[in-house]
Amino acid sequence: MDKLKTYSADLVERNVNLIAELFPEVASERLDDGGNPVVAVDFDLLRQELSDHVVDGMQERYQLDWPGKRAAQLAANAPVAKTLRPTRDESVSFDTTKNLFIEGDNLDALKLLQESYLGKIKLIYIDPPYNTGNDFVYNDDFAASSGGYLSQSGQTDDDGARLSTNTETNGRFHSDWLSMIYPRLRLARSLLSDDGSIFVSCDFHESGNLRILLDEVFGRYNFVAEFVWQHSVQPKGYNKKVSVHHNTIYCYRRGEAFSLRALERTAEHNRNYRNPDNDPRGLWRAGDVRNALFRANLRYPLPTPNGGVIEPPDNGWRWSRETIQAKIDSGEIVFNDDQTSITRKIYLDTLEGRAVESLWLGTQVGTTRDAAKEVKQLFDGKALFDTPKPTKLIEQILWIAGVDEGDVVMDFFAGSGTTADAVLRSNARDGKDRSWILVQMAEELPANSDARELGYGDIANLARERVRRAGARVVENAGLTGSRLDVGFRAMTVDSTNVTEVMQLPDNITQSTLSGLENSIKPGRTGEDLLFQVLLSWGLDLSMGIRVEAIDGHEVFVVEEGALIACFDRQVGPELVRGIADREPLRVVLRDSCFASDADRINAEQIFTEVSPSTDVKVI
């Protein structure tokens, strides 16, 4: 029985395998610390494969760089020895819900989710902390201190003395913010499905840098749009400053499979469509027949049915002679009564929605004031969040991103929990079943805030309560159909791994070292704690159905009707092993120390070989 790994995915190993798949000839081998052969990349051969496209050494290139970028890249790839621990008392409908609320640093959470949700997220929306020059709550190890920034940027001598009196505080803050967001974007990209997309809100402080960074992470060719959202209407009252009324929202796709969905049409959008000539095709409006640009080859006289001609517009017609004639024959283009001009009919029944515009007015998608009202309605008139996003804004993003039945939405800067609220509202409106994953750090709330007075000590706690209340409100408003809505969530917390010997990589583990790990499970960790670490390690969906059963007097977890069966009791006998094997599950995990002897372990392996040979059996 192999040992189940208890750390997050090694993304460097994944990248090496991807390179080897693209360029098999550069795949080589090396020996790891334990003397075992592992796949490696021969960079000399890879350089030869890409010789015409390599930028090397001091050669100039287009890129965004800052002190700490290399460390941020390494931080994105490095595995973490952590896990997600379920907290049933904070959850709603834990056993049946498909939604997740994760409390903790989103960098750790994104790493832990890499295998379970690789390529499964349809939409990621984030509203990261804006870089206003204040300290970050997300104080990653690689974020530069003031002294560290000066050293990395070459502004101190060997003794640490400043080489210039010009302060670089602002530059340091740019570096800190970029180092914070960079690894999170890289990890987020791998979670998106082939037809997925990411929407990122920001203000003017980092919008320029963010655009270049998103180009680097997702590829310039995957840029979809830059939306301007009017977040406020009232003037700010600044003196000698610009009153800022907007945020920027960047949209990038994962790949070519993504398409932006058109917005729905309303009566207001259709008010210019009429049918004055009783056309059997129905409502239409006049469209332009002129070319927007000068095209000499499209400047030709158009013959009329009565033998006359219509001279071309200054820039020419929009179409060739053949295309115009085809449109005349189909009735799309008609001559006026005296045959001195033509009209193009744009029929309403040919339009699928309306184009998404880059300017999003507050009257259309809501403002921060509207968002505050939504929160007040849930918390008895208390505005408990500073700058929440309106649900209409997120609902529009859900729509144009094409989020539909069975899709998963993620927000790893969850803040006030608006994204979850918007998904719940969308599900209630159209009956679709979308699920969500929120991640939020337990950022402490100000001591004198209304939220603290109401007993909410941190943002994660407050956001969970907002989602609970929003779900209850959605069910209430849905009436008879409310009972079928999934308004629950599994609450989880990022924590240290459940086992003590986590830094021993599988390649270094031998039978002799395994025998010394009998009591490797940390005190106070429950079977459910271990189960969710197993789900992460095996790359299984954390929303899978879980049922607890008793087999031969032992507590057994049955996941998704046999996708996984787990028992973490300290001692098990052959009766339990056979009882599990008889069900022929896909996977089984047992506690490593549950076997009284090596003979019992060998016996268990033989039982599975005989009864359920296709079952993958591991120990933790």
C-alpha positions in Angstrom: 0.0 0.0 0.0 1.4 3.3 -1.0 1.6 6.3 1.3 -0.8 9.1 0.4 0.9 12.5 0.0 0.0 15.1 2.6 1.2 18.3 0.8 -0.2 20.4 -2.1 0.7 19.7 -5.7 4.2 20.3 -6.9 3.6 22.6 -9.8 7.3 22.5 -10.9 6.8 18.7 -11.4 3.6 19.4 -13.4 5.4 21.9 -15.6 8.2 19.5 -16.3 5.7 16.9 -17.4 4.0 19.3 -19.7 7.3 20.3 -21.3 8.1 16.6 -21.7 4.8 16.0 -23.4 5.3 18.9 -25.8 8.9 18.1 -26.5 9.6 14.4 -25.8 13.1 14.8 -27.1 14.1 17.1 -24.2 12.9 14.8 -21.5 15.7 13.3 -19.5 16.2 11.8 -16.0 18.0 12.8 -12.8 18.3 11.2 -9.4 16.4 12.8 -6.6 17.7 13.1 -3.0 16.7 9.5 -2.4 18.5 8.2 -5.4 15.4 7.5 -7.4 15.1 8.4 -11.1 12.7 11.3 -11.9 11.8 13.1 -15.1 13.9 16.2 -15.8 14.3 18.7 -18.7 17.5 19.0 -20.7 17.6 22.8 -21.2 20.3 22.6 -23.8 18.1 20.5 -26.0 15.1 22.7 -25.2 17.1 25.8 -26.2 17.9 24.1 -29.5 14.2 23.4 -30.1 13.4 27.1 -29.5 16.7 28.6 -30.8 15.0 31.2 -33.0 12.7 32.4 -30.2 14.9 32.6 -27.1 15.6 35.9 -25.4 18.9 35.5 -23.5 21.1 37.3 -21.1 21.0 41.1 -21.3 19.1 41.2 -24.5 16.2 43.7 -24.3 12.7 42.3 -24.0 9.2 43.6 -23.3 8.2 42.7 -19.7 7.0 43.9 -16.4 9.7 43.5 -13.8 10.1 44.5 -10.1 12.2 43.6 -7.1 10.8 40.3 -5.7 9.3 38.9 -8.9 11.6 35.9 -9.0 10.7 35.1 -5.4 7.0 35.5 -6.3 7.4 33.0 -9.1 9.0 30.5 -6.8 6.2 31.0 -4.3 3.6 30.1 -6.8 5.2 26.8 -7.6 6.3 25.7 -4.1 4.1 23.1 -2.4 2.7 23.7 1.1 2.2 21.2 3.9 -1.3 22.3 4.8 -4.8 21.1 4.5 -8.4 22.2 4.7 -10.3 21.3 7.9 -14.1 21.2 7.7 -16.1 23.2 10.4 -19.6 21.8 10.5 -20.8 24.3 13.1 -20.1 27.2 10.7 -21.6 25.4 7.7 -25.1 25.3 6.2 -26.5 21.9 4.9 -23.0 20.5 5.1 -24.0 17.0 3.8 -25.8 18.1 0.7 -24.4 21.4 -0.5 -22.0 21.9 -3.4 -20.7 25.3 -2.3 -17.5 25.9 -0.3 -16.5 28.8 2.0 -12.7 28.6 2.8 -11.2 30.7 5.5 -7.5 31.4 5.3 -4.8 32.8 3.1 -5.9 32.4 -0.5 -2.4 31.6 -1.7 -2.5 28.4 0.4 -6.1 27.7 -0.6 -5.3 28.0 -4.3 -2.4 25.6 -4.0 -4.5 23.1 -2.0 -7.2 23.2 -4.7 -4.9 22.7 -7.6 -5.6 19.0 -8.1 -9.3 18.8 -7.0 -10.3 21.7 -9.3 -7.7 21.8 -12.0 -9.5 23.0 -15.2 -12.9 22.9 -13.5 -13.7 26.6 -12.7 -15.9 28.3 -15.3 -15.5 31.8 -13.8 -13.2 33.5 -11.4 -14.1 37.0 -10.2 -11.8 38.8 -7.8 -11.7 42.2 -6.3 -8.2 42.3 -4.7 -7.1 44.9 -2.2 -6.4 48.1 -4.0 -2.9 49.5 -3.6 -3.5 52.7 -1.7 -0.1 52.7 0.0 -1.2 50.9 3.2 0.1 47.7 4.6 -1.3 44.4 3.1 -3.1 41.8 5.2 -1.7 39.3 2.7 1.8 39.6 4.0 3.5 36.9 2.1 7.0 35.8 3.0 8.3 37.2 -0.3 6.8 40.6 0.0 9.6 43.1 0.3 10.3 45.0 3.5 11.6 48.5 3.1 15.2 47.4 3.6 14.7 44.4 1.4 13.3 46.5 -1.4 16.3 48.9 -1.3 18.7 46.0 -1.3 17.0 44.2 -4.2 16.7 47.4 -6.2 20.4 48.2 -5.8 19.8 51.4 -3.7 22.1 50.5 -0.8 25.8 49.8 -0.6 27.4 46.7 0.9 26.9 48.1 4.3 23.2 48.8 3.8 23.7 52.6 3.5 21.4 54.5 1.1 23.0 55.5 -2.2 20.4 58.2 -2.8 18.3 60.5 -0.7 15.3 60.1 -3.1 12.7 58.0 -1.3 11.3 54.9 -2.9 8.3 54.2 -0.6 5.9 54.3 -3.5 8.0 52.0 -5.5 8.2 49.5 -2.7 4.4 49.5 -2.5 4.1 48.7 -6.2 6.5 45.8 -5.7 4.7 44.5 -2.7 1.3 44.6 -4.4 2.7 42.9 -7.6 4.4 40.2 -5.5 1.2 39.6 -3.7 -1.1 39.3 -6.8 1.3 37.6 -9.2 1.5 34.0 -7.7 -2.3 34.1 -7.1 -3.1 34.9 -10.7 -0.7 32.1 -11.9 -2.4 29.6 -9.7 -5.9 30.8 -10.7 -5.2 30.3 -14.4 -4.7 26.6 -14.0 -8.0 26.2 -12.2 -10.0 27.7 -15.1 -11.8 25.4 -17.6 -11.0 25.6 -21.3 -14.0 27.9 -21.8 -13.5 29.7 -18.5 -12.6 33.4 -17.8 -11.4 35.7 -15.1 -12.7 39.1 -14.3 -10.4 41.3 -12.1 -11.5 44.6 -10.5 -9.0 47.4 -9.7 -8.7 51.1 -9.4 -6.3 53.6 -11.0 -3.4 52.8 -8.6 -2.4 49.6 -10.2 -4.6 49.3 -13.4 -1.6 49.9 -15.7 0.6 47.3 -14.0 -2.3 44.9 -13.7 -3.0 44.9 -17.4 0.6 44.1 -18.2 0.7 41.4 -15.5 -2.5 39.8 -16.8 -1.1 39.8 -20.3 1.9 37.9 -19.0 0.0 35.3 -17.0 -2.9 34.7 -19.4 -1.4 35.8 -22.7 -2.1 39.1 -24.6 -4.1 37.0 -27.1 -6.5 36.0 -24.4 -7.5 39.6 -23.4 -11.2 39.9 -23.9 -12.2 43.4 -22.7 -11.6 46.3 -20.3 -14.8 47.3 -18.7 -15.4 50.6 -16.9 -17.8 50.4 -14.0 -19.4 53.6 -12.6 -19.2 52.7 -8.9 -20.6 56.0 -7.6 -22.7 58.9 -8.9 -22.3 61.6 -6.2 -19.3 63.9 -6.5 -16.6 63.3 -3.9 -16.1 66.9 -3.1 -12.4 66.8 -3.6 -10.6 70.2 -3.9 -8.1 70.5 -6.8 -8.4 66.7 -7.5 -10.4 64.6 -9.9 -13.5 63.0 -8.4 -13.1 59.4 -9.3 -16.4 57.6 -10.1 -15.2 54.3 -11.7 -13.3 51.1 -11.3 -11.7 49.0 -14.1 -12.7 45.4 -14.6 -10.3 43.4 -16.9 -11.6 40.2 -18.5 -9.3 37.5 -19.8 -10.2 34.1 -21.2 -8.5 30.7 -20.5 -8.5 29.9 -24.2 -10.3 30.0 -27.5 -13.2 27.9 -26.3 -14.5 30.9 -24.3 -17.1 33.2 -25.9 -18.7 36.3 -24.4 -22.4 35.9 -24.2 -24.6 38.7 -25.5 -26.8 40.6 -23.1 -30.6 40.0 -23.0 -32.8 42.4 -24.9 -35.6 44.3 -23.3 -38.6 46.3 -24.6 -36.4 49.4 -24.3 -33.8 48.0 -26.7 -36.5 47.0 -29.2 -38.5 50.2 -29.3 -37.0 51.3 -32.6 -38.1 48.2 -34.4 -41.4 48.7 -36.3 -43.3 47.2 -39.3 -44.8 50.1 -41.2 -45.0 48.1 -44.5 -46.5 44.9 -42.9 -43.5 42.8 -43.8 -44.3 39.2 -43.1 -41.0 38.8 -41.3 -42.1 41.2 -38.6 -40.4 44.1 -36.9 -37.4 45.8 -38.4 -35.4 49.0 -38.4 -33.4 50.7 -41.1 -29.7 50.0 -41.2 -26.8 51.9 -42.9 -25.9 50.9 -46.4 -22.8 53.2 -46.6 -19.3 52.1 -46.0 -17.6 53.7 -43.0 -14.2 53.8 -44.8 -13.4 54.9 -48.4 -13.5 51.9 -50.7 -12.9 52.8 -54.3 -13.9 49.3 -55.5 -17.3 49.7 -53.8 -18.2 53.0 -55.5 -20.4 51.8 -58.3 -23.8 52.9 -59.6 -26.7 50.7 -58.5 -29.3 50.0 -61.2 -33.0 50.4 -60.2 -36.0 48.3 -61.4 -37.4 51.3 -63.4 -34.2 51.6 -65.4 -32.5 54.4 -63.4 -29.4 54.3 -61.2 -28.5 55.3 -57.7 -25.1 56.9 -57.3 -22.9 55.4 -54.6 -22.2 57.2 -51.3 -19.0 59.1 -51.0 -17.1 56.2 -49.3 -18.9 53.5 -51.4 -21.5 50.9 -50.6 -21.0 48.4 -47.7 -21.1 45.4 -50.0 -20.1 44.2 -53.5 -22.5 44.2 -56.4 -23.2 40.5 -56.0 -24.0 40.8 -52.3 -26.3 43.8 -52.7 -28.2 42.0 -55.4 -28.6 39.0 -53.2 -30.0 41.2 -50.4 -32.4 42.8 -52.9 -33.6 39.5 -54.1 -34.2 38.3 -50.5 -36.0 41.5 -49.6 -33.5 42.6 -47.0 -32.8 45.7 -49.2 -35.7 47.5 -50.7 -36.0 50.6 -53.0 -38.0 53.6 -51.8 -41.1 54.7 -53.7 -39.4 56.9 -56.3 -36.4 54.5 -56.5 -33.8 57.1 -55.7 -32.5 55.4 -52.5 -32.4 52.1 -50.8 -33.2 50.9 -47.3 -31.6 47.9 -45.5 -33.9 46.1 -43.1 -32.5 44.7 -39.9 -35.0 42.3 -38.6 -35.5 41.8 -34.9 -35.8 38.1 -35.2 -32.2 37.9 -36.5 -30.7 39.4 -33.4 -29.5 37.2 -30.6 -29.3 39.5 -27.6 -27.3 42.8 -27.7 -23.6 43.5 -27.7 -21.8 43.8 -24.3 -20.7 47.4 -24.0 -17.5 48.5 -22.3 -19.1 51.2 -20.1 -21.3 49.8 -17.2 -23.4 52.6 -15.7 -24.4 52.5 -12.1 -28.1 52.7 -13.2 -27.6 49.4 -15.0 -25.4 47.3 -12.7 -25.6 49.1 -9.4 -23.2 51.3 -7.4 -21.4 50.8 -4.1 -24.3 52.8 -2.5 -26.7 50.2 -3.9 -24.5 47.4 -2.5 -24.5 49.0 0.9 -28.3 49.0 0.8 -28.3 45.3 0.0 -26.2 44.6 3.1 -28.3 46.9 5.3 -31.4 44.9 4.3 -29.8 41.7 5.5 -28.4 43.2 8.8 -31.2 45.3 10.2 -30.1 48.6 8.7 -26.4 48.2 9.5 -23.8 48.9 6.8 -21.2 46.5 7.9 -18.8 46.5 4.9 -16.9 49.6 3.6 -17.1 49.1 -0.2 -19.1 46.0 -1.1 -19.9 45.2 -4.7 -23.6 45.2 -5.9 -25.1 41.9 -6.8 -26.3 43.2 -10.1 -22.7 43.8 -11.1 -21.7 40.2 -10.4 -24.9 38.9 -12.0 -24.0 40.7 -15.2 -20.5 39.1 -15.1 -22.0 35.7 -14.5 -24.3 36.2 -17.5 -21.7 37.4 -20.1 -19.2 34.8 -18.9 -21.7 32.1 -19.8 -22.0 30.6 -16.3 -24.7 27.9 -16.6 -26.0 24.7 -15.2 -23.4 22.8 -13.2 -20.7 25.5 -13.5 -18.5 26.5 -10.6 -17.7 30.2 -9.8 -14.7 31.2 -7.6 -13.9 34.4 -5.7 -10.7 34.1 -3.7 -10.9 37.7 -2.4 -14.4 37.1 -1.1 -14.8 40.2 1.0 -18.4 40.8 1.7 -19.5 37.6 0.0 -21.3 39.4 -2.9 -20.3 36.7 -5.4 -22.0 34.0 -3.5 -25.1 36.2 -3.1 -25.2 36.9 -6.8 -24.9 33.2 -7.7 -27.8 32.3 -5.3 -30.0 35.0 -6.9 -29.2 33.8 -10.4 -30.1 30.2 -9.5 -33.3 31.4 -7.9 -34.2 33.4 -11.0 -33.7 30.8 -13.8 -33.7 27.5 -11.9 -30.1 26.6 -12.9 -27.8 24.9 -10.5 -24.5 26.8 -10.3 -22.1 26.4 -7.3 -19.5 28.7 -5.8 -16.2 28.7 -3.9 -15.3 31.6 -1.7 -11.9 32.2 0.0 -11.4 34.9 2.6 -8.8 35.5 5.2 -9.9 36.2 8.7 -8.9 39.8 8.6 -9.7 41.5 11.9 -12.4 44.2 11.8 -11.8 47.6 13.4 -12.5 47.6 17.2 -15.1 50.4 16.9 -17.0 49.1 14.0 -20.7 48.1 14.0 -19.7 44.6 13.0 -17.5 44.1 16.1 -20.3 45.4 18.3 -22.6 42.7 16.8 -20.0 40.0 17.6 -18.3 39.6 14.3 -14.6 39.7 14.9 -13.3 39.3 11.4 -14.3 39.6 7.7 -14.5 35.9 7.1 -16.9 35.4 10.0 -19.0 38.4 8.8 -19.0 37.2 5.1 -20.2 33.7 6.2 -23.1 35.3 8.0 -23.9 37.5 5.0 -24.1 34.4 2.8 -26.3 32.6 5.4 -28.7 35.5 5.5 -28.7 36.0 1.7 -29.5 32.3 1.3 -32.4 32.5 3.7 -33.7 35.6 1.9 -33.5 33.9 -1.5 -35.4 30.9 -0.3 -38.1 33.1 1.3 -38.5 35.1 -1.9 -38.6 32.0 -4.1 -41.8 30.7 -2.3 -42.7 27.2 -3.2 -39.6 26.6 -5.3 -37.2 27.7 -2.5 -36.8 24.3 -1.0 -35.0 23.0 -4.1 -32.3 25.7 -4.0 -28.8 25.0 -2.7 -28.2 27.9 -0.4 -25.8 26.0 1.9 -22.0 25.8 2.0 -19.3 23.7 3.5 -17.1 25.9 5.7 -13.5 25.0 5.8 -10.3 26.5 7.3 -6.8 26.4 6.0 -4.6 24.7 8.6 -1.4 22.8 9.0 -1.4 19.3 7.7 -2.9 16.5 9.7 0.3 14.5 9.9 3.6 15.3 11.5 6.1 13.8 9.0 5.0 16.0 6.1 8.4 17.2 4.9 9.4 13.6 4.0 8.6 13.3 0.3 7.3 10.0 -1.0 10.5 9.3 -2.9 12.4 9.4 0.4 10.1 7.1 2.2 11.2 3.5 2.8 9.6 0.6 4.7 11.9 1.3 7.7 10.8 5.0 7.9 7.1 4.0 7.5 7.3 1.8 10.6 8.3 4.9 12.5 5.2 6.9 11.5 2.7 4.9 13.4 1.5 7.9 15.5 2.0 10.5 12.8 -1.6 11.8 13.0 -1.6 15.0 15.0 -3.6 15.0 18.3 -7.1 16.5 18.0 -7.6 15.8 14.3 -10.8 14.0 13.5 -11.7 11.4 10.9 -13.4 14.1 8.9 -10.3 16.2 9.0 -8.3 13.3 7.6 -11.0 12.6 5.0 -10.8 16.1 3.5 -7.0 15.9 3.4 -7.4 12.6 1.5 -9.9 14.3 -1.0 -7.3 17.0 -1.7 -4.4 14.6 -2.0 -6.4 12.4 -4.4 -7.7 15.4 -6.4 -11.4 14.7 -5.6 -14.1 17.3 -5.6 -14.6 18.7 -2.1 -18.3 18.9 -2.6 -18.8 15.2 -3.2 -21.5 13.5 -1.1 -20.3 12.0 2.1 -22.1 9.3 4.1 -20.9 7.8 7.5 -21.6 4.1 7.9 -20.6 1.4 10.4 -18.9 -1.7 9.0 -17.9 -4.4 11.5 -18.2 -1.7 14.3 -15.9 0.8 12.6 -16.7 4.3 11.5 -16.4 4.4 7.7 -16.7 7.3 5.3 -18.4 6.5 2.0 -17.8 9.3 -0.6 -20.0 9.6 -3.7 -21.3 6.1 -3.5 -17.9 4.4 -3.6 -15.7 6.8 -5.4 -13.7 6.6 -2.1 -14.2 4.6 1.1 -12.0 5.6 4.1 -11.6 4.4 7.7 -9.2 6.1 10.1 -9.7 3.9 13.2 -6.5 2.9 15.0 -7.0 -0.8 14.6 -8.8 -2.7 11.9 -9.2 -6.4 11.2 -9.7 -8.6 8.1 -13.5 -8.4 8.6 -13.5 -4.7 8.0 -11.1 -4.9 5.1 -13.2 -7.6 3.4 -16.4 -5.6 4.1 -14.9 -2.6 2.3 -13.5 -4.7 -0.6 -16.8 -6.4 -1.2 -18.2 -3.0 -2.2 -15.5 -2.7 -4.9 -14.9 1.0 -4.4 -12.6 2.9 -6.8 -10.3 4.1 -3.9 -9.7 3.1 -0.3 -7.6 4.8 2.3 -6.8 3.5 5.8 -4.7 4.7 8.7 -1.1 3.6 8.2 -0.8 2.4 11.8 -4.1 0.4 11.8 -2.4 -2.9 11.1 -1.1 -4.8 14.1 1.7 -6.4 12.1 3.2 -6.5 8.7 1.4 -9.8 8.2 -1.9 -8.0 8.7 -0.9 -5.4 6.1 0.0 -8.1 3.6 -3.2 -9.9 4.3 -5.2 -6.8 3.6 -3.4 -6.3 0.3 -4.2 -9.8 -0.7 -7.9 -9.4 0.2 -8.2 -6.4 -2.2 -6.2 -8.3 -4.9 -8.7 -11.1 -4.7 -12.0 -9.3 -4.1 -11.5 -5.9 -5.7 -8.3 -5.8 -7.8 -9.1 -2.5 -9.5 -9.4 -0.6 -6.1 -6.6 1.8 -5.5 -5.6 1.4 -1.8 -3.4 3.8 0.1 -2.6 4.7 3.7 -2.2 7.9 5.5 
